[in-house]
Amino acid sequence: MISEHISYDEAVRSNTAQRKGIRNIPNPDQLANMKRLAEAVFEPIRKHFNKPIRINSFYRSGTLNKAIGGSSTSQHCLGQAIDIDDTYGGFTNMEVVLWVQENLSFDQMIIEYPVNGAPQWVHISYVSEFQNRKRILVAKKINKKTTYLNWDGKNHK
């Protein structure tokens, strides 16, 4: 187990990795980062909302990250980022963003490709209590290219 509500299998699961035969196994440092993130970010969110939360992506090996077109500096490759989504209907992704902003330490939170103000999912990274930047961005497609904008609490539509 990575944490109380995240199994190891869930944290490394990837349809792309399975389909392409890519090994997606974290080393001990990456695994430690995953556990730190789960305890500092995921578990407090899970406890607050008291509902299951879907994990879209957690750990990604460098090979997997490249195969899906991820950023070459993705914190997923370090075990320091998780993408979550309220698929189960207990709350909204924007409620997660607002709660995390007010209550948790995090490095970076990305409001991913919002539609009518609603994030399709939320990316949250965690480095350490002392290194976290508490930076919030919005990811949008502009001219078919992903662009990251600083979030001012308004520009998420």
Rosetta constraint file for C-alpha pairs under 8 A:
AtomPair CA 1 CA 6 HARMONIC 6.23 0.50
AtomPair CA 1 CA 7 HARMONIC 4.47 0.50
AtomPair CA 1 CA 8 HARMONIC 5.12 0.50
AtomPair CA 2 CA 6 HARMONIC 5.47 0.50
AtomPair CA 2 CA 7 HARMONIC 5.58 0.50
AtomPair CA 2 CA 8 HARMONIC 5.54 0.50
AtomPair CA 2 CA 11 HARMONIC 7.55 0.50
AtomPair CA 2 CA 31 HARMONIC 8.00 0.50
AtomPair CA 2 CA 34 HARMONIC 6.98 0.50
AtomPair CA 2 CA 35 HARMONIC 5.32 0.50
AtomPair CA 2 CA 38 HARMONIC 7.02 0.50
AtomPair CA 3 CA 7 HARMONIC 6.96 0.50
AtomPair CA 3 CA 35 HARMONIC 6.43 0.50
AtomPair CA 3 CA 38 HARMONIC 6.12 0.50
AtomPair CA 3 CA 39 HARMONIC 6.58 0.50
AtomPair CA 3 CA 43 HARMONIC 7.55 0.50
AtomPair CA 4 CA 43 HARMONIC 7.50 0.50
AtomPair CA 5 CA 43 HARMONIC 7.18 0.50
AtomPair CA 6 CA 10 HARMONIC 6.42 0.50
AtomPair CA 6 CA 11 HARMONIC 6.68 0.50
AtomPair CA 6 CA 38 HARMONIC 7.70 0.50
AtomPair CA 7 CA 11 HARMONIC 6.32 0.50
AtomPair CA 8 CA 12 HARMONIC 6.44 0.50
AtomPair CA 9 CA 13 HARMONIC 5.75 0.50
AtomPair CA 10 CA 55 HARMONIC 7.61 0.50
AtomPair CA 11 CA 55 HARMONIC 7.71 0.50
AtomPair CA 11 CA 57 HARMONIC 7.27 0.50
AtomPair CA 11 CA 58 HARMONIC 5.30 0.50
AtomPair CA 11 CA 59 HARMONIC 6.09 0.50
AtomPair CA 12 CA 24 HARMONIC 6.21 0.50
AtomPair CA 12 CA 25 HARMONIC 6.90 0.50
AtomPair CA 12 CA 57 HARMONIC 7.86 0.50
AtomPair CA 12 CA 58 HARMONIC 6.49 0.50
AtomPair CA 12 CA 59 HARMONIC 5.42 0.50
AtomPair CA 12 CA 60 HARMONIC 7.01 0.50
AtomPair CA 13 CA 17 HARMONIC 7.80 0.50
AtomPair CA 13 CA 24 HARMONIC 7.87 0.50
AtomPair CA 13 CA 57 HARMONIC 7.73 0.50
AtomPair CA 14 CA 18 HARMONIC 6.29 0.50
AtomPair CA 14 CA 57 HARMONIC 7.48 0.50
AtomPair CA 15 CA 19 HARMONIC 6.03 0.50
AtomPair CA 16 CA 20 HARMONIC 5.98 0.50
AtomPair CA 16 CA 22 HARMONIC 7.87 0.50
AtomPair CA 16 CA 64 HARMONIC 7.44 0.50
AtomPair CA 16 CA 67 HARMONIC 7.79 0.50
AtomPair CA 16 CA 68 HARMONIC 7.45 0.50
AtomPair CA 17 CA 21 HARMONIC 5.57 0.50
AtomPair CA 17 CA 22 HARMONIC 4.53 0.50
AtomPair CA 17 CA 23 HARMONIC 6.71 0.50
AtomPair CA 17 CA 24 HARMONIC 6.83 0.50
AtomPair CA 17 CA 64 HARMONIC 6.17 0.50
AtomPair CA 18 CA 22 HARMONIC 6.48 0.50
AtomPair CA 22 CA 63 HARMONIC 7.06 0.50
AtomPair CA 22 CA 64 HARMONIC 6.43 0.50
AtomPair CA 23 CA 61 HARMONIC 7.42 0.50
AtomPair CA 23 CA 64 HARMONIC 7.88 0.50
AtomPair CA 24 CA 59 HARMONIC 7.63 0.50
AtomPair CA 24 CA 60 HARMONIC 6.19 0.50
AtomPair CA 24 CA 61 HARMONIC 5.20 0.50
AtomPair CA 24 CA 64 HARMONIC 6.99 0.50
AtomPair CA 25 CA 61 HARMONIC 6.85 0.50
AtomPair CA 26 CA 30 HARMONIC 5.39 0.50
AtomPair CA 26 CA 31 HARMONIC 5.70 0.50
AtomPair CA 26 CA 59 HARMONIC 7.17 0.50
AtomPair CA 26 CA 60 HARMONIC 8.00 0.50
AtomPair CA 26 CA 61 HARMONIC 7.09 0.50
AtomPair CA 26 CA 79 HARMONIC 7.58 0.50
AtomPair CA 27 CA 31 HARMONIC 6.08 0.50
AtomPair CA 28 CA 32 HARMONIC 6.13 0.50
AtomPair CA 29 CA 33 HARMONIC 6.30 0.50
AtomPair CA 30 CA 34 HARMONIC 6.21 0.50
AtomPair CA 30 CA 77 HARMONIC 7.83 0.50
AtomPair CA 30 CA 78 HARMONIC 5.27 0.50
AtomPair CA 30 CA 79 HARMONIC 4.83 0.50
AtomPair CA 30 CA 80 HARMONIC 7.68 0.50
AtomPair CA 31 CA 35 HARMONIC 6.30 0.50
AtomPair CA 31 CA 79 HARMONIC 6.49 0.50
AtomPair CA 32 CA 36 HARMONIC 6.20 0.50
AtomPair CA 32 CA 79 HARMONIC 7.92 0.50
AtomPair CA 33 CA 37 HARMONIC 6.15 0.50
AtomPair CA 33 CA 78 HARMONIC 7.11 0.50
AtomPair CA 33 CA 79 HARMONIC 5.27 0.50
AtomPair CA 33 CA 80 HARMONIC 5.64 0.50
AtomPair CA 33 CA 127 HARMONIC 7.60 0.50
AtomPair CA 34 CA 38 HARMONIC 6.08 0.50
AtomPair CA 34 CA 59 HARMONIC 7.50 0.50
AtomPair CA 34 CA 79 HARMONIC 4.76 0.50
AtomPair CA 34 CA 80 HARMONIC 5.96 0.50
AtomPair CA 34 CA 81 HARMONIC 7.84 0.50
AtomPair CA 35 CA 39 HARMONIC 6.16 0.50
AtomPair CA 36 CA 40 HARMONIC 6.02 0.50
AtomPair CA 36 CA 126 HARMONIC 7.88 0.50
AtomPair CA 37 CA 41 HARMONIC 5.59 0.50
AtomPair CA 37 CA 42 HARMONIC 6.85 0.50
AtomPair CA 37 CA 80 HARMONIC 6.28 0.50
AtomPair CA 37 CA 81 HARMONIC 7.38 0.50
AtomPair CA 37 CA 125 HARMONIC 7.27 0.50
AtomPair CA 37 CA 126 HARMONIC 5.54 0.50
AtomPair CA 37 CA 127 HARMONIC 7.62 0.50
AtomPair CA 38 CA 42 HARMONIC 4.70 0.50
AtomPair CA 38 CA 43 HARMONIC 5.92 0.50
AtomPair CA 39 CA 43 HARMONIC 5.38 0.50
AtomPair CA 39 CA 44 HARMONIC 7.24 0.50
AtomPair CA 40 CA 44 HARMONIC 6.78 0.50
AtomPair CA 40 CA 104 HARMONIC 7.69 0.50
AtomPair CA 40 CA 105 HARMONIC 7.64 0.50
AtomPair CA 40 CA 126 HARMONIC 7.83 0.50
AtomPair CA 41 CA 45 HARMONIC 6.37 0.50
AtomPair CA 41 CA 104 HARMONIC 6.87 0.50
AtomPair CA 41 CA 105 HARMONIC 7.69 0.50
AtomPair CA 41 CA 106 HARMONIC 7.36 0.50
AtomPair CA 41 CA 126 HARMONIC 7.57 0.50
AtomPair CA 42 CA 46 HARMONIC 6.12 0.50
AtomPair CA 43 CA 47 HARMONIC 5.97 0.50
AtomPair CA 44 CA 48 HARMONIC 6.00 0.50
AtomPair CA 45 CA 49 HARMONIC 6.16 0.50
AtomPair CA 45 CA 96 HARMONIC 7.39 0.50
AtomPair CA 45 CA 100 HARMONIC 7.47 0.50
AtomPair CA 46 CA 50 HARMONIC 5.47 0.50
AtomPair CA 46 CA 51 HARMONIC 6.20 0.50
AtomPair CA 46 CA 52 HARMONIC 6.77 0.50
AtomPair CA 46 CA 53 HARMONIC 6.88 0.50
AtomPair CA 47 CA 51 HARMONIC 7.71 0.50
AtomPair CA 49 CA 90 HARMONIC 7.43 0.50
AtomPair CA 49 CA 91 HARMONIC 7.34 0.50
AtomPair CA 51 CA 88 HARMONIC 7.91 0.50
AtomPair CA 51 CA 90 HARMONIC 6.12 0.50
AtomPair CA 52 CA 88 HARMONIC 6.85 0.50
AtomPair CA 53 CA 84 HARMONIC 6.68 0.50
AtomPair CA 53 CA 85 HARMONIC 6.32 0.50
AtomPair CA 53 CA 86 HARMONIC 5.70 0.50
AtomPair CA 53 CA 87 HARMONIC 7.09 0.50
AtomPair CA 53 CA 88 HARMONIC 7.03 0.50
AtomPair CA 54 CA 84 HARMONIC 5.60 0.50
AtomPair CA 54 CA 85 HARMONIC 5.20 0.50
AtomPair CA 54 CA 86 HARMONIC 6.21 0.50
AtomPair CA 54 CA 87 HARMONIC 6.14 0.50
AtomPair CA 54 CA 88 HARMONIC 7.57 0.50
AtomPair CA 55 CA 82 HARMONIC 7.16 0.50
AtomPair CA 55 CA 83 HARMONIC 5.89 0.50
AtomPair CA 55 CA 84 HARMONIC 4.62 0.50
AtomPair CA 55 CA 85 HARMONIC 6.48 0.50
AtomPair CA 56 CA 82 HARMONIC 7.70 0.50
AtomPair CA 56 CA 83 HARMONIC 5.30 0.50
AtomPair CA 56 CA 84 HARMONIC 5.62 0.50
AtomPair CA 56 CA 85 HARMONIC 6.89 0.50
AtomPair CA 57 CA 76 HARMONIC 7.92 0.50
AtomPair CA 57 CA 82 HARMONIC 5.80 0.50
AtomPair CA 57 CA 83 HARMONIC 5.10 0.50
AtomPair CA 57 CA 84 HARMONIC 7.36 0.50
AtomPair CA 58 CA 76 HARMONIC 6.03 0.50
AtomPair CA 58 CA 79 HARMONIC 6.90 0.50
AtomPair CA 58 CA 81 HARMONIC 6.10 0.50
AtomPair CA 58 CA 82 HARMONIC 4.42 0.50
AtomPair CA 58 CA 83 HARMONIC 6.33 0.50
AtomPair CA 59 CA 76 HARMONIC 5.09 0.50
AtomPair CA 59 CA 77 HARMONIC 6.02 0.50
AtomPair CA 59 CA 78 HARMONIC 7.33 0.50
AtomPair CA 59 CA 79 HARMONIC 5.06 0.50
AtomPair CA 59 CA 80 HARMONIC 7.85 0.50
AtomPair CA 59 CA 81 HARMONIC 7.35 0.50
AtomPair CA 59 CA 82 HARMONIC 7.47 0.50
AtomPair CA 60 CA 64 HARMONIC 5.81 0.50
AtomPair CA 60 CA 65 HARMONIC 5.70 0.50
AtomPair CA 60 CA 76 HARMONIC 5.42 0.50
AtomPair CA 60 CA 77 HARMONIC 4.89 0.50
AtomPair CA 60 CA 78 HARMONIC 7.93 0.50
AtomPair CA 60 CA 79 HARMONIC 7.45 0.50
AtomPair CA 61 CA 65 HARMONIC 6.04 0.50
AtomPair CA 61 CA 76 HARMONIC 7.96 0.50
AtomPair CA 61 CA 77 HARMONIC 5.38 0.50
AtomPair CA 62 CA 66 HARMONIC 6.16 0.50
AtomPair CA 62 CA 77 HARMONIC 5.96 0.50
AtomPair CA 63 CA 67 HARMONIC 6.19 0.50
AtomPair CA 64 CA 68 HARMONIC 6.36 0.50
AtomPair CA 65 CA 69 HARMONIC 6.26 0.50
AtomPair CA 65 CA 70 HARMONIC 4.99 0.50
AtomPair CA 65 CA 71 HARMONIC 7.44 0.50
AtomPair CA 65 CA 72 HARMONIC 7.78 0.50
AtomPair CA 65 CA 74 HARMONIC 7.86 0.50
AtomPair CA 65 CA 77 HARMONIC 7.21 0.50
AtomPair CA 66 CA 70 HARMONIC 5.76 0.50
AtomPair CA 66 CA 71 HARMONIC 7.79 0.50
AtomPair CA 66 CA 72 HARMONIC 7.46 0.50
AtomPair CA 70 CA 74 HARMONIC 6.69 0.50
AtomPair CA 74 CA 78 HARMONIC 7.66 0.50
AtomPair CA 75 CA 79 HARMONIC 6.43 0.50
AtomPair CA 75 CA 80 HARMONIC 5.12 0.50
AtomPair CA 75 CA 81 HARMONIC 5.27 0.50
AtomPair CA 75 CA 125 HARMONIC 6.95 0.50
AtomPair CA 76 CA 80 HARMONIC 5.61 0.50
AtomPair CA 76 CA 81 HARMONIC 4.66 0.50
AtomPair CA 76 CA 82 HARMONIC 6.77 0.50
AtomPair CA 80 CA 125 HARMONIC 5.36 0.50
AtomPair CA 80 CA 126 HARMONIC 5.44 0.50
AtomPair CA 80 CA 127 HARMONIC 6.21 0.50
AtomPair CA 81 CA 123 HARMONIC 6.87 0.50
AtomPair CA 81 CA 124 HARMONIC 5.60 0.50
AtomPair CA 81 CA 125 HARMONIC 4.04 0.50
AtomPair CA 81 CA 126 HARMONIC 6.49 0.50
AtomPair CA 82 CA 123 HARMONIC 5.73 0.50
AtomPair CA 82 CA 124 HARMONIC 5.50 0.50
AtomPair CA 82 CA 125 HARMONIC 6.32 0.50
AtomPair CA 83 CA 121 HARMONIC 6.61 0.50
AtomPair CA 83 CA 122 HARMONIC 5.49 0.50
AtomPair CA 83 CA 123 HARMONIC 4.30 0.50
AtomPair CA 83 CA 124 HARMONIC 6.38 0.50
AtomPair CA 84 CA 121 HARMONIC 5.76 0.50
AtomPair CA 84 CA 122 HARMONIC 5.36 0.50
AtomPair CA 84 CA 123 HARMONIC 6.49 0.50
AtomPair CA 85 CA 93 HARMONIC 6.30 0.50
AtomPair CA 85 CA 120 HARMONIC 7.29 0.50
AtomPair CA 85 CA 121 HARMONIC 4.76 0.50
AtomPair CA 85 CA 122 HARMONIC 6.38 0.50
AtomPair CA 86 CA 90 HARMONIC 6.98 0.50
AtomPair CA 86 CA 91 HARMONIC 6.46 0.50
AtomPair CA 86 CA 92 HARMONIC 5.99 0.50
AtomPair CA 86 CA 93 HARMONIC 5.88 0.50
AtomPair CA 86 CA 121 HARMONIC 7.64 0.50
AtomPair CA 91 CA 95 HARMONIC 6.54 0.50
AtomPair CA 91 CA 96 HARMONIC 7.71 0.50
AtomPair CA 92 CA 96 HARMONIC 6.61 0.50
AtomPair CA 92 CA 118 HARMONIC 7.80 0.50
AtomPair CA 93 CA 97 HARMONIC 6.42 0.50
AtomPair CA 93 CA 118 HARMONIC 6.82 0.50
AtomPair CA 93 CA 119 HARMONIC 5.92 0.50
AtomPair CA 93 CA 120 HARMONIC 7.44 0.50
AtomPair CA 93 CA 121 HARMONIC 6.34 0.50
AtomPair CA 93 CA 122 HARMONIC 6.55 0.50
AtomPair CA 94 CA 98 HARMONIC 6.20 0.50
AtomPair CA 94 CA 118 HARMONIC 6.17 0.50
AtomPair CA 94 CA 119 HARMONIC 6.37 0.50
AtomPair CA 95 CA 99 HARMONIC 6.03 0.50
AtomPair CA 96 CA 100 HARMONIC 5.95 0.50
AtomPair CA 97 CA 101 HARMONIC 6.04 0.50
AtomPair CA 97 CA 109 HARMONIC 7.66 0.50
AtomPair CA 97 CA 111 HARMONIC 7.60 0.50
AtomPair CA 97 CA 122 HARMONIC 7.29 0.50
AtomPair CA 98 CA 102 HARMONIC 6.36 0.50
AtomPair CA 99 CA 103 HARMONIC 5.94 0.50
AtomPair CA 99 CA 104 HARMONIC 7.90 0.50
AtomPair CA 100 CA 104 HARMONIC 5.12 0.50
AtomPair CA 100 CA 105 HARMONIC 7.74 0.50
AtomPair CA 101 CA 105 HARMONIC 7.89 0.50
AtomPair CA 101 CA 134 HARMONIC 7.72 0.50
AtomPair CA 105 CA 126 HARMONIC 7.65 0.50
AtomPair CA 105 CA 129 HARMONIC 6.50 0.50
AtomPair CA 105 CA 132 HARMONIC 6.79 0.50
AtomPair CA 105 CA 134 HARMONIC 6.73 0.50
AtomPair CA 106 CA 124 HARMONIC 6.99 0.50
AtomPair CA 106 CA 125 HARMONIC 6.02 0.50
AtomPair CA 106 CA 126 HARMONIC 4.89 0.50
AtomPair CA 106 CA 127 HARMONIC 7.41 0.50
AtomPair CA 106 CA 128 HARMONIC 7.98 0.50
AtomPair CA 106 CA 129 HARMONIC 7.75 0.50
AtomPair CA 106 CA 132 HARMONIC 5.44 0.50
AtomPair CA 106 CA 133 HARMONIC 6.89 0.50
AtomPair CA 106 CA 134 HARMONIC 5.30 0.50
AtomPair CA 106 CA 135 HARMONIC 7.94 0.50
AtomPair CA 107 CA 124 HARMONIC 7.40 0.50
AtomPair CA 107 CA 125 HARMONIC 5.26 0.50
AtomPair CA 107 CA 126 HARMONIC 4.80 0.50
AtomPair CA 107 CA 127 HARMONIC 6.11 0.50
AtomPair CA 107 CA 128 HARMONIC 7.87 0.50
AtomPair CA 107 CA 131 HARMONIC 7.27 0.50
AtomPair CA 107 CA 132 HARMONIC 3.89 0.50
AtomPair CA 107 CA 133 HARMONIC 4.63 0.50
AtomPair CA 107 CA 134 HARMONIC 4.91 0.50
AtomPair CA 107 CA 135 HARMONIC 6.29 0.50
AtomPair CA 108 CA 123 HARMONIC 7.76 0.50
AtomPair CA 108 CA 124 HARMONIC 5.73 0.50
AtomPair CA 108 CA 125 HARMONIC 5.16 0.50
AtomPair CA 108 CA 126 HARMONIC 7.09 0.50
AtomPair CA 108 CA 132 HARMONIC 7.47 0.50
AtomPair CA 108 CA 133 HARMONIC 6.53 0.50
AtomPair CA 108 CA 134 HARMONIC 5.61 0.50
AtomPair CA 108 CA 135 HARMONIC 4.74 0.50
AtomPair CA 108 CA 136 HARMONIC 5.83 0.50
AtomPair CA 108 CA 137 HARMONIC 7.64 0.50
AtomPair CA 109 CA 122 HARMONIC 6.96 0.50
AtomPair CA 109 CA 123 HARMONIC 5.42 0.50
AtomPair CA 109 CA 124 HARMONIC 4.41 0.50
AtomPair CA 109 CA 125 HARMONIC 6.42 0.50
AtomPair CA 109 CA 134 HARMONIC 7.42 0.50
AtomPair CA 109 CA 135 HARMONIC 6.27 0.50
AtomPair CA 109 CA 136 HARMONIC 4.82 0.50
AtomPair CA 109 CA 137 HARMONIC 6.33 0.50
AtomPair CA 110 CA 122 HARMONIC 5.82 0.50
AtomPair CA 110 CA 123 HARMONIC 4.93 0.50
AtomPair CA 110 CA 124 HARMONIC 6.54 0.50
AtomPair CA 110 CA 136 HARMONIC 5.76 0.50
AtomPair CA 110 CA 137 HARMONIC 4.74 0.50
AtomPair CA 110 CA 138 HARMONIC 5.45 0.50
AtomPair CA 110 CA 139 HARMONIC 6.58 0.50
AtomPair CA 111 CA 119 HARMONIC 5.36 0.50
AtomPair CA 111 CA 120 HARMONIC 7.73 0.50
AtomPair CA 111 CA 121 HARMONIC 6.83 0.50
AtomPair CA 111 CA 122 HARMONIC 5.29 0.50
AtomPair CA 111 CA 123 HARMONIC 6.80 0.50
AtomPair CA 111 CA 136 HARMONIC 7.58 0.50
AtomPair CA 111 CA 137 HARMONIC 6.17 0.50
AtomPair CA 111 CA 138 HARMONIC 4.63 0.50
AtomPair CA 111 CA 139 HARMONIC 6.12 0.50
AtomPair CA 111 CA 156 HARMONIC 7.45 0.50
AtomPair CA 112 CA 119 HARMONIC 5.25 0.50
AtomPair CA 112 CA 120 HARMONIC 5.67 0.50
AtomPair CA 112 CA 121 HARMONIC 5.48 0.50
AtomPair CA 112 CA 122 HARMONIC 5.80 0.50
AtomPair CA 112 CA 123 HARMONIC 7.05 0.50
AtomPair CA 112 CA 138 HARMONIC 6.08 0.50
AtomPair CA 112 CA 139 HARMONIC 4.96 0.50
AtomPair CA 112 CA 140 HARMONIC 7.16 0.50
AtomPair CA 113 CA 119 HARMONIC 5.87 0.50
AtomPair CA 113 CA 120 HARMONIC 5.85 0.50
AtomPair CA 113 CA 121 HARMONIC 7.79 0.50
AtomPair CA 113 CA 138 HARMONIC 7.12 0.50
AtomPair CA 113 CA 139 HARMONIC 5.26 0.50
AtomPair CA 113 CA 140 HARMONIC 5.03 0.50
AtomPair CA 113 CA 141 HARMONIC 7.27 0.50
AtomPair CA 114 CA 118 HARMONIC 4.85 0.50
AtomPair CA 114 CA 119 HARMONIC 4.01 0.50
AtomPair CA 114 CA 120 HARMONIC 5.69 0.50
AtomPair CA 114 CA 138 HARMONIC 7.86 0.50
AtomPair CA 114 CA 139 HARMONIC 7.78 0.50
AtomPair CA 114 CA 140 HARMONIC 7.41 0.50
AtomPair CA 114 CA 156 HARMONIC 6.22 0.50
AtomPair CA 114 CA 157 HARMONIC 6.12 0.50
AtomPair CA 115 CA 119 HARMONIC 6.46 0.50
AtomPair CA 115 CA 120 HARMONIC 7.12 0.50
AtomPair CA 115 CA 157 HARMONIC 6.39 0.50
AtomPair CA 116 CA 157 HARMONIC 5.17 0.50
AtomPair CA 117 CA 156 HARMONIC 5.23 0.50
AtomPair CA 117 CA 157 HARMONIC 4.00 0.50
AtomPair CA 118 CA 156 HARMONIC 7.65 0.50
AtomPair CA 118 CA 157 HARMONIC 7.38 0.50
AtomPair CA 119 CA 156 HARMONIC 7.93 0.50
AtomPair CA 126 CA 132 HARMONIC 6.43 0.50
AtomPair CA 127 CA 131 HARMONIC 6.08 0.50
AtomPair CA 127 CA 132 HARMONIC 5.76 0.50
AtomPair CA 128 CA 132 HARMONIC 5.77 0.50
AtomPair CA 135 CA 150 HARMONIC 7.96 0.50
AtomPair CA 136 CA 150 HARMONIC 6.26 0.50
AtomPair CA 136 CA 151 HARMONIC 5.60 0.50
AtomPair CA 137 CA 148 HARMONIC 6.02 0.50
AtomPair CA 137 CA 149 HARMONIC 5.37 0.50
AtomPair CA 137 CA 150 HARMONIC 4.56 0.50
AtomPair CA 137 CA 151 HARMONIC 4.94 0.50
AtomPair CA 138 CA 148 HARMONIC 5.49 0.50
AtomPair CA 138 CA 149 HARMONIC 5.15 0.50
AtomPair CA 138 CA 150 HARMONIC 6.32 0.50
AtomPair CA 138 CA 151 HARMONIC 5.85 0.50
AtomPair CA 138 CA 155 HARMONIC 7.90 0.50
AtomPair CA 138 CA 156 HARMONIC 6.40 0.50
AtomPair CA 139 CA 146 HARMONIC 6.37 0.50
AtomPair CA 139 CA 147 HARMONIC 5.67 0.50
AtomPair CA 139 CA 148 HARMONIC 4.65 0.50
AtomPair CA 139 CA 149 HARMONIC 6.58 0.50
AtomPair CA 140 CA 146 HARMONIC 5.54 0.50
AtomPair CA 140 CA 147 HARMONIC 5.33 0.50
AtomPair CA 140 CA 148 HARMONIC 6.49 0.50
AtomPair CA 140 CA 149 HARMONIC 7.85 0.50
AtomPair CA 141 CA 145 HARMONIC 5.19 0.50
AtomPair CA 141 CA 146 HARMONIC 4.51 0.50
AtomPair CA 141 CA 147 HARMONIC 6.02 0.50
AtomPair CA 142 CA 146 HARMONIC 6.29 0.50
AtomPair CA 142 CA 147 HARMONIC 6.36 0.50
AtomPair CA 151 CA 155 HARMONIC 6.22 0.50
AtomPair CA 151 CA 156 HARMONIC 7.03 0.50
